[in-house]
Amino acid sequence: MNKYSISLILFFIGLLIVAVIVSSLNGDETNKDIKSSIKWDNDYNHAVQEAKNTNKKIFVYFYAEWCAYCTQMDEVTYASSEVQEKLTQNYVLLKLDVDANPQLSQKYQAYSLPTIIILDSNGQEINRIIGYQSPEQLLNQI
């Protein structure tokens, strides 16, 4: 093999690496779009006040960045248009990272993740759902 052939092979390998990197970046953007399709509040006091003002219950989703089932719920369950519709029509939506909100996590005993707690507008627990929920499972419980 001459220098020209080796240079050409190295060029195509480099091009392939760039294509893979660009493709993975686009994949990350798609996941971000899916995750952001629901407008979550992350302020407990604001959510309670909004629930009182709108006469809605509060849907509290306790999660962590390191929780694989939480990520799966973000990408699958909360991406479902039926789930989104039911949640936004009937609840004030509150998403709390257990690592960033240890006091609330402890108050509501959100020790297993994901944990979903339905609260009344005074912050009193009405229902608790623990673990991964498919869209169908979640819809049957809320």
MDTraj code that builds the backbone (N, CA, C; nanometers):
import mdtraj as md
import numpy as np

residues = "MET ASN LYS TYR SER ILE SER LEU ILE LEU PHE PHE ILE GLY LEU LEU ILE VAL ALA VAL ILE VAL SER SER LEU ASN GLY ASP GLU THR ASN LYS ASP ILE LYS SER SER ILE LYS TRP ASP ASN ASP TYR ASN HIS ALA VAL GLN GLU ALA LYS ASN THR ASN LYS LYS ILE PHE VAL TYR PHE TYR ALA GLU TRP CYS ALA TYR CYS THR GLN MET ASP GLU VAL THR TYR ALA SER SER GLU VAL GLN GLU LYS LEU THR GLN ASN TYR VAL LEU LEU LYS LEU ASP VAL ASP ALA ASN PRO GLN LEU SER GLN LYS TYR GLN ALA TYR SER LEU PRO THR ILE ILE ILE LEU ASP SER ASN GLY GLN GLU ILE ASN ARG ILE ILE GLY TYR GLN SER PRO GLU GLN LEU LEU ASN GLN ILE".split()
xyz = np.array([
    [0.0843, -0.1183, 0.0000],
    [0.0000, 0.0000, 0.0000],
    [0.0881, 0.1236, 0.0000],
    [0.0452, 0.2195, -0.0788],
    [0.1234, 0.3427, -0.0831],
    [0.0657, 0.4459, 0.0144],
    [0.1354, 0.5570, 0.0266],
    [0.0943, 0.6617, 0.1206],
    [-0.0434, 0.7179, 0.0856],
    [-0.0756, 0.7240, -0.0422],
    [-0.2054, 0.7772, -0.0865],
    [-0.3192, 0.6887, -0.0354],
    [-0.3050, 0.5577, -0.0461],
    [-0.4088, 0.4642, -0.0012],
    [-0.4274, 0.4723, 0.1502],
    [-0.3183, 0.4790, 0.2227],
    [-0.3259, 0.4888, 0.3688],
    [-0.3924, 0.6195, 0.4093],
    [-0.3584, 0.7281, 0.3445],
    [-0.4193, 0.8580, 0.3739],
    [-0.5691, 0.8543, 0.3457],
    [-0.6078, 0.7919, 0.2363],
    [-0.7486, 0.7821, 0.1993],
    [-0.8254, 0.6992, 0.3027],
    [-0.7693, 0.5892, 0.3471],
    [-0.8336, 0.5051, 0.4488],
    [-0.8479, 0.5824, 0.5793],
    [-0.7430, 0.6510, 0.6209],
    [-0.7493, 0.7302, 0.7439],
    [-0.8533, 0.8417, 0.7334],
    [-0.8659, 0.9027, 0.6168],
    [-0.9652, 1.0075, 0.5937],
    [-1.1064, 0.9519, 0.6139],
    [-1.1340, 0.8352, 0.5544],
    [-1.2671, 0.7773, 0.5669],
    [-1.2969, 0.7298, 0.7097],
    [-1.1984, 0.6815, 0.7801],
    [-1.2173, 0.6439, 0.9201],
    [-1.2507, 0.7680, 1.0028],
    [-1.1785, 0.8762, 0.9788],
    [-1.2064, 1.0026, 1.0480],
    [-1.3465, 1.0532, 1.0173],
    [-1.3859, 1.0423, 0.8908],
    [-1.5197, 1.0854, 0.8493],
    [-1.6267, 1.0017, 0.9191],
    [-1.6033, 0.8720, 0.9298],
    [-1.6964, 0.7832, 0.9979],
    [-1.7084, 0.8197, 1.1457],
    [-1.5986, 0.8503, 1.2106],
    [-1.6001, 0.8894, 1.3516],
    [-1.6797, 1.0183, 1.3707],
    [-1.6593, 1.1155, 1.2845],
    [-1.7334, 1.2413, 1.2927],
    [-1.8829, 1.2146, 1.2738],
    [-1.9194, 1.1284, 1.1791],
    [-2.0611, 1.0967, 1.1547],
    [-2.1248, 1.0332, 1.2776],
    [-2.0537, 0.9432, 1.3437],
    [-2.1062, 0.8780, 1.4639],
    [-2.1256, 0.9799, 1.5759],
    [-2.0303, 1.0694, 1.5926],
    [-2.0403, 1.1713, 1.6971],
    [-2.1592, 1.2638, 1.6713],
    [-2.1745, 1.3100, 1.5491],
    [-2.2862, 1.3982, 1.5144],
    [-2.4192, 1.3257, 1.5345],
    [-2.4253, 1.2000, 1.4958],
    [-2.5474, 1.1216, 1.5129],
    [-2.5838, 1.1086, 1.6603],
    [-2.4861, 1.0832, 1.7458],
    [-2.5151, 1.0690, 1.8885],
    [-2.5589, 1.2018, 1.9495],
    [-2.5048, 1.3121, 1.9021],
    [-2.5482, 1.4428, 1.9511],
    [-2.6924, 1.4687, 1.9143],
    [-2.7314, 1.4353, 1.7947],
    [-2.8704, 1.4518, 1.7532],
    [-2.9622, 1.3635, 1.8350],
    [-2.9185, 1.2433, 1.8698],
    [-2.9978, 1.1544, 1.9546],
    [-3.0216, 1.2143, 2.0911],
    [-2.9213, 1.2790, 2.1488],
    [-2.9364, 1.3440, 2.2787],
    [-3.0384, 1.4562, 2.2710],
    [-3.0378, 1.5331, 2.1635],
    [-3.1338, 1.6416, 2.1477],
    [-3.2758, 1.5875, 2.1410],
    [-3.2948, 1.4743, 2.0746],
    [-3.4274, 1.4143, 2.0662],
    [-3.4761, 1.3767, 2.2051],
    [-3.3915, 1.3160, 2.2869],
    [-3.4315, 1.2801, 2.4218],
    [-3.4652, 1.4034, 2.5045],
    [-3.3918, 1.5098, 2.4878],
    [-3.4213, 1.6320, 2.5611],
    [-3.5578, 1.6855, 2.5213],
    [-3.5914, 1.6784, 2.3929],
    [-3.7213, 1.7263, 2.3475],
    [-3.8330, 1.6438, 2.4095],
    [-3.8153, 1.5122, 2.4150],
    [-3.9165, 1.4267, 2.4746],
    [-3.9325, 1.4591, 2.6226],
    [-3.8213, 1.4716, 2.6925],
    [-3.8266, 1.4967, 2.8361],
    [-3.8904, 1.6310, 2.8684],
    [-3.8757, 1.7287, 2.7818],
    [-3.9260, 1.8622, 2.8120],
    [-4.0687, 1.8846, 2.7641],
    [-4.1349, 1.7805, 2.7129],
    [-4.2692, 1.7992, 2.6597],
    [-4.3724, 1.8250, 2.7698],
    [-4.3436, 1.7864, 2.8921],
    [-4.4294, 1.8175, 3.0062],
    [-4.3650, 1.9321, 3.0812],
    [-4.4445, 2.0303, 3.1157],
    [-4.3943, 2.1447, 3.1909],
    [-4.4050, 2.1153, 3.3403],
    [-4.2927, 2.0736, 3.3980],
    [-4.2877, 2.0398, 3.5394],
    [-4.2510, 2.1621, 3.6218],
    [-4.3145, 2.1771, 3.7351],
    [-4.2708, 2.2751, 3.8343],
    [-4.1665, 2.2042, 3.9196],
    [-4.0741, 2.2773, 3.9771],
    [-3.9771, 2.2155, 4.0679],
    [-3.9717, 2.2885, 4.2020],
    [-4.0736, 2.3696, 4.2275],
    [-4.0828, 2.4443, 4.3521],
    [-4.2076, 2.3972, 4.4278],
    [-4.1856, 2.3289, 4.5372],
    [-4.2952, 2.2709, 4.6154],
    [-4.3977, 2.3760, 4.6580],
    [-4.3514, 2.4856, 4.7167],
    [-4.4436, 2.5890, 4.7665],
    [-4.5253, 2.6498, 4.6528],
    [-4.4617, 2.6709, 4.5400],
    [-4.5337, 2.7245, 4.4236],
    [-4.6404, 2.6260, 4.3765],
    [-4.6068, 2.4982, 4.3736],
    [-4.7027, 2.3962, 4.3293],
    [-4.8225, 2.3887, 4.4241],
    [-4.7983, 2.3958, 4.5543],
    [-4.9078, 2.3933, 4.6516],
    [-4.9987, 2.5143, 4.6312],
    [-4.9392, 2.6305, 4.6118],
    [-5.0189, 2.7516, 4.5906],
    [-5.0998, 2.7415, 4.4611],
    [-5.0378, 2.6909, 4.3564],
    [-5.1088, 2.6744, 4.2298],
    [-5.2234, 2.5744, 4.2434],
    [-5.2024, 2.4684, 4.3195],
    [-5.3078, 2.3689, 4.3420],
    [-5.4262, 2.4313, 4.4156],
    [-5.3962, 2.5146, 4.5122],
    [-5.5041, 2.5840, 4.5837],
    [-5.5790, 2.6784, 4.4907],
    [-5.5050, 2.7491, 4.4061],
    [-5.5677, 2.8455, 4.3139],
    [-5.6509, 2.7791, 4.2052],
    [-5.6103, 2.6602, 4.1622],
    [-5.6776, 2.5930, 4.0504],
    [-5.7675, 2.4779, 4.0948],
    [-5.7684, 2.4490, 4.2254],
    [-5.8473, 2.3387, 4.2803],
    [-5.8090, 2.2046, 4.2159],
    [-5.6788, 2.1854, 4.1970],
    [-5.6278, 2.0602, 4.1413],
    [-5.5450, 1.9882, 4.2465],
    [-5.5279, 1.8582, 4.2249],
    [-5.4368, 1.7799, 4.3068],
    [-5.2950, 1.8015, 4.2545],
    [-5.1971, 1.7609, 4.3348],
    [-5.0571, 1.7754, 4.2966],
    [-5.0003, 1.6368, 4.2656],
    [-4.9411, 1.6236, 4.1488],
    [-4.8747, 1.5011, 4.1055],
    [-4.7262, 1.5224, 4.1285],
    [-4.6713, 1.4576, 4.2312],
    [-4.5305, 1.4757, 4.2656],
    [-4.4515, 1.3554, 4.2145],
    [-4.3538, 1.3836, 4.1316],
    [-4.2686, 1.2801, 4.0736],
    [-4.1301, 1.2941, 4.1344],
    [-4.0952, 1.2018, 4.2272],
    [-3.9624, 1.1987, 4.2867],
    [-3.8723, 1.1133, 4.1988],
    [-3.7578, 1.1689, 4.1612],
    [-3.6658, 1.1013, 4.0699],
    [-3.5225, 1.1352, 4.1097],
    [-3.4275, 1.0751, 4.0370],
    [-3.2862, 1.1105, 4.0500],
    [-3.2227, 1.0955, 3.9120],
    [-3.1210, 1.1740, 3.8874],
    [-3.0509, 1.1676, 3.7583],
    [-2.9895, 1.0301, 3.7357],
    [-2.9478, 0.9620, 3.8406],
    [-2.8806, 0.8331, 3.8301],
    [-2.9772, 0.7153, 3.8237],
    [-3.1064, 0.7414, 3.8325],
    [-3.2088, 0.6365, 3.8367],
    [-3.2486, 0.5951, 3.6948],
    [-3.2141, 0.4722, 3.6570],
    [-3.2429, 0.4234, 3.5213],
    [-3.3934, 0.4150, 3.4941],
    [-3.4715, 0.3702, 3.5925],
    [-3.6164, 0.3614, 3.5705],
    [-3.6805, 0.5001, 3.5601],
    [-3.6229, 0.5973, 3.6290],
    [-3.6729, 0.7353, 3.6162],
    [-3.6503, 0.7863, 3.4744],
    [-3.5332, 0.7604, 3.4212],
    [-3.5025, 0.7999, 3.2838],
    [-3.5972, 0.7318, 3.1874],
    [-3.6247, 0.6049, 3.2119],
    [-3.7173, 0.5313, 3.1251],
    [-3.8580, 0.5912, 3.1333],
    [-3.9003, 0.6305, 3.2506],
    [-4.0315, 0.6944, 3.2626],
    [-4.0332, 0.8277, 3.1880],
    [-3.9253, 0.9048, 3.1984],
    [-3.9171, 1.0309, 3.1255],
    [-3.9286, 1.0082, 2.9757],
    [-3.8598, 0.9061, 2.9262],
    [-3.8517, 0.8836, 2.7817],
    [-3.9705, 0.8067, 2.7254],
    [-4.0374, 0.7260, 2.8069],
    [-4.1469, 0.6429, 2.7569],
    [-4.2813, 0.6882, 2.8138],
    [-4.2962, 0.6804, 2.9443],
    [-4.4260, 0.7057, 3.0072],
    [-4.4709, 0.8498, 2.9891],
    [-4.3846, 0.9440, 3.0249],
    [-4.4233, 1.0842, 3.0166],
    [-4.4211, 1.1370, 2.8731],
    [-4.3692, 1.0590, 2.7801],
    [-4.3733, 1.0967, 2.6379],
    [-4.5065, 1.0585, 2.5738],
    [-4.5849, 0.9765, 2.6416],
    [-4.7151, 0.9341, 2.5903],
    [-4.8118, 1.0524, 2.5879],
    [-4.8744, 1.0751, 2.4742],
    [-4.9680, 1.1874, 2.4628],
    [-5.0883, 1.1691, 2.5553],
    [-5.1311, 1.0448, 2.5771],
    [-5.2440, 1.0211, 2.6677],
    [-5.2072, 1.0555, 2.8119],
    [-5.0867, 1.0178, 2.8519],
    [-5.0396, 1.0500, 2.9871],
    [-5.0267, 1.2012, 3.0015],
    [-4.9661, 1.2652, 2.9046],
    [-4.9485, 1.4106, 2.9098],
    [-5.0829, 1.4817, 2.9229],
    [-5.1795, 1.4387, 2.8441],
    [-5.3112, 1.5030, 2.8463],
    [-5.3782, 1.4878, 2.9829],
    [-5.3779, 1.3657, 3.0357],
    [-5.4437, 1.3427, 3.1647],
    [-5.3735, 1.4191, 3.2763],
    [-5.2401, 1.4185, 3.2753],
    [-5.1669, 1.4888, 3.3797],
    [-5.1914, 1.6392, 3.3749],
    [-5.1781, 1.6976, 3.2575],
    [-5.1896, 1.8436, 3.2487],
    [-5.3319, 1.8927, 3.2738],
    [-5.4303, 1.8110, 3.2444],
    [-5.5690, 1.8527, 3.2685],
    [-5.6104, 1.8412, 3.4142],
    [-5.5508, 1.7460, 3.4862],
    [-5.6026, 1.7143, 3.6191],
    [-5.5106, 1.7465, 3.7360],
    [-5.3858, 1.7788, 3.7097],
    [-5.2895, 1.7934, 3.8190],
    [-5.1994, 1.9153, 3.8006],
    [-5.1491, 1.9633, 3.9121],
    [-5.0331, 2.0512, 3.9133],
    [-4.9145, 1.9553, 3.9172],
    [-4.8203, 1.9719, 3.8258],
    [-4.7113, 1.8757, 3.8090],
    [-4.5839, 1.9243, 3.8762],
    [-4.5330, 1.8434, 3.9664],
    [-4.4137, 1.8776, 4.0442],
    [-4.3121, 1.7653, 4.0312],
    [-4.1936, 1.7976, 3.9816],
    [-4.0863, 1.6997, 3.9640],
    [-3.9728, 1.7374, 4.0576],
    [-3.9417, 1.6456, 4.1510],
    [-3.8414, 1.6747, 4.2530],
    [-3.7274, 1.5737, 4.2484],
    [-3.6080, 1.6251, 4.2318],
    [-3.4866, 1.5431, 4.2375],
    [-3.4582, 1.5147, 4.3848],
    [-3.4531, 1.3873, 4.4220],
    [-3.4333, 1.3522, 4.5632],
    [-3.2989, 1.4003, 4.6168],
    [-3.1999, 1.4079, 4.5296],
    [-3.0681, 1.4536, 4.5742],
    [-3.0666, 1.6042, 4.6008],
    [-3.1468, 1.6780, 4.5277],
    [-3.1532, 1.8231, 4.5453],
    [-3.2582, 1.8640, 4.6488],
    [-3.3477, 1.7719, 4.6846],
    [-3.4559, 1.8014, 4.7789],
    [-3.4647, 1.6943, 4.8875],
    [-3.3580, 1.6768, 4.9648],
    [-3.3588, 1.5682, 5.0645],
    [-3.4647, 1.5852, 5.1730],
    [-3.4982, 1.7093, 5.2093],
    [-3.5981, 1.7287, 5.3148],
    [-3.7372, 1.6852, 5.2695],
    [-3.7740, 1.7209, 5.1466],
    [-3.9038, 1.6787, 5.0954],
    [-3.9071, 1.5285, 5.0688],
    [-3.7944, 1.4757, 5.0228],
    [-3.7864, 1.3311, 5.0002],
    [-3.8080, 1.2561, 5.1311],
    [-3.7493, 1.3076, 5.2369],
    [-3.7652, 1.2447, 5.3678],
    [-3.9070, 1.2654, 5.4213],
    [-3.9597, 1.3857, 5.4069],
    [-4.0952, 1.4156, 5.4551],
    [-4.1969, 1.3192, 5.3941],
    [-4.1854, 1.2937, 5.2638],
    [-4.2798, 1.2061, 5.1938],
    [-4.2276, 1.0631, 5.1793],
    [-4.1165, 1.0334, 5.2445],
    [-4.0573, 0.9005, 5.2463],
    [-4.0418, 0.8415, 5.1053],
    [-3.9825, 0.9207, 5.0185],
    [-3.9564, 0.8775, 4.8811],
    [-3.8205, 0.8097, 4.8782],
    [-3.8167, 0.6848, 4.9231],
    [-3.6913, 0.6128, 4.9357],
    [-3.6622, 0.5214, 4.8169],
    [-3.7649, 0.4740, 4.7502],
    [-3.7485, 0.3923, 4.6294],
    [-3.7844, 0.4799, 4.5103],
    [-3.7100, 0.4633, 4.4028],
    [-3.7337, 0.5491, 4.2866],
    [-3.7690, 0.4661, 4.1643],
    [-3.8504, 0.5231, 4.0782],
    [-3.9256, 0.6472, 4.0952],
    [-4.0414, 0.6301, 4.1942],
    [-4.0761, 0.7394, 4.2598],
    [-4.1923, 0.7433, 4.3480],
    [-4.2817, 0.8569, 4.3030],
    [-4.4090, 0.8266, 4.2901],
    [-4.5097, 0.9261, 4.2540],
    [-4.6052, 0.9363, 4.3713],
    [-4.6310, 1.0579, 4.4143],
    [-4.7245, 1.0795, 4.5240],
    [-4.8276, 1.1817, 4.4784],
    [-4.9541, 1.1471, 4.4976],
    [-5.0632, 1.2395, 4.4674],
    [-5.0998, 1.3083, 4.5985],
    [-5.0962, 1.4408, 4.5956],
    [-5.1261, 1.5207, 4.7143],
    [-5.2505, 1.6048, 4.6912],
    [-5.3208, 1.6356, 4.8008],
    [-5.4263, 1.7357, 4.7901],
    [-5.3604, 1.8735, 4.7940],
    [-5.4384, 1.9774, 4.7824],
    [-5.3819, 2.1123, 4.7732],
    [-5.3195, 2.1599, 4.9043],
    [-5.3370, 2.0837, 5.0123],
    [-5.2727, 2.1163, 5.1399],
    [-5.1446, 2.0373, 5.1616],
    [-5.1070, 1.9551, 5.0622],
    [-4.9848, 1.8778, 5.0743],
    [-5.0029, 1.7443, 5.1451],
    [-5.1278, 1.7025, 5.1652],
    [-5.1553, 1.5749, 5.2310],
    [-5.1609, 1.4626, 5.1268],
    [-5.0949, 1.3518, 5.1564],
    [-5.0885, 1.2401, 5.0625],
    [-5.2244, 1.1740, 5.0439],
    [-5.2585, 1.1512, 4.9160],
    [-5.3813, 1.0810, 4.8800],
    [-5.3492, 0.9417, 4.8269],
    [-5.2434, 0.9336, 4.7467],
    [-5.2070, 0.8066, 4.6838],
    [-5.0562, 0.8035, 4.6612],
    [-5.0014, 0.6815, 4.6538],
    [-4.8574, 0.6630, 4.6333],
    [-4.8389, 0.5528, 4.5301],
    [-4.7502, 0.5778, 4.4341],
    [-4.7166, 0.4797, 4.3309],
    [-4.5646, 0.4665, 4.3311],
    [-4.5155, 0.3443, 4.3502],
    [-4.3718, 0.3238, 4.3592],
    [-4.3255, 0.2352, 4.2443],
    [-4.2145, 0.2743, 4.1825],
    [-4.1543, 0.1941, 4.0767],
    [-4.1944, 0.2392, 3.9380],
    [-4.1281, 0.1790, 3.8405],
    [-4.1546, 0.2127, 3.7010],
    [-4.2991, 0.1823, 3.6657],
    [-4.3613, 0.2736, 3.5926],
    [-4.4976, 0.2565, 3.5441],
    [-4.4977, 0.2790, 3.3938],
    [-4.5510, 0.1846, 3.3207],
    [-4.5699, 0.2055, 3.1771],
    [-4.6812, 0.3088, 3.1606],
    [-4.6984, 0.3643, 3.0417],
    [-4.8090, 0.4591, 3.0234],
    [-4.9439, 0.3999, 3.0642],
    [-4.9698, 0.2751, 3.0259],
    [-5.0971, 0.2106, 3.0575],
    [-5.1137, 0.1922, 3.2079],
    [-5.0068, 0.1489, 3.2748],
    [-5.0137, 0.1293, 3.4198],
    [-5.0399, 0.2611, 3.4908],
    [-4.9710, 0.3661, 3.4504],
    [-4.9888, 0.4949, 3.5149],
    [-5.1294, 0.5474, 3.4913],
    [-5.1784, 0.5392, 3.3695],
    [-5.3126, 0.5878, 3.3387],
    [-5.4187, 0.5161, 3.4211],
    [-5.3982, 0.3896, 3.4508],
    [-5.4949, 0.3135, 3.5313],
    [-5.4926, 0.3528, 3.6779],
    [-5.3894, 0.4231, 3.7213],
    [-5.3774, 0.4570, 3.8630],
    [-5.4010, 0.6040, 3.8944],
    [-5.4117, 0.6848, 3.7935],
    [-5.4310, 0.8281, 3.8217],
    [-5.5665, 0.8766, 3.7742],
])
top = md.Topology()
chain = top.add_chain()
for i, resn in enumerate(residues, 1):
    res = top.add_residue(resn, chain, resSeq=i)
    for name in ("N", "CA", "C"):
        top.add_atom(name, md.element.get_by_symbol(name[0]), res)
traj = md.Trajectory(xyz[None], top)
